[in-house]
């Protein structure tokens, strides 16, 4: 996985907000959140409800490259991989 692939995976929510959807082992989610707290303001980590351990990292247009840098810097400690954005069906509770 290259930086270009990570850059291309960013999803634009609006003209100022970008999201990276990542599959992260459940045991690494809090660690990833901690790293982003250390890089105050670069991105916000949120879990996506659903059967898979998918998180999203939200950032601004101006901090998108910094966010990519953080993700690359922590890759040896937090084993993440790019994933497609979940569909609405994937995040709705199953009855």
Order of alpha helices (4+ residues) and beta strands (2+ residues): alpha-beta-beta-alpha-beta-beta-alpha-beta-alpha
